[in-house]
């Protein structure tokens, strides 16, 4: 009986031990699963972080590439602008140099023109022993030309005005005149000494005395007033003010 009880107790203890083992095994399995789950979650988290980091790196690289492209495009634009500005500057300098050169040439031409005499007639008559000189018409204003004339000792001046002032007359009661005011405020009055001339162009001729010449050589022209039989014309804008200063020498 005692032996049987001992066997029963031994079996019960063995069964209890087996249950305990099973429980321990189950616990260990669950603990292992929990650990594996934690490890998996940690791994997934690391993977996710790495993936996110990779995406950020890719996005950052894309942004950097985009910025690099923008910078490169801006650099190219700036370089093109610099080249364009260089071309424009070169062109401007060329134009400026050309304009300056043209100004110099025009100035030289003007100086040459002022220093030269231009004649319609410049001849010597051996038979009469007399020299006849008549200059080209010089433009003093868009509507006015002037010529100088000398034959022997006789000296005259011609004024040709594109205005209808009636007639240029030598008659005492309606004698035509031209008044020249110089910049030094000296005034010279000329009186018509030729045939009566009528028409759309006022053709005026006057004697030019040595006293007139001395005065005209000393100052530019300020204004000219013309009187015809039917009207008068005042010209205050003279393009070639130095006409008498420059050209009186041409008939000396």
Helices and strands as residue ranges (DSSP letters): H 2-115, E 119-125, E 130-135, E 138-141, E 144-151, E 154-161, E 167-168, G 172-174, E 177-182, E 187-191, E 197-198, E 202-207, H 210-216, E 221-227, E 232-235, H 243-247, G 248-251
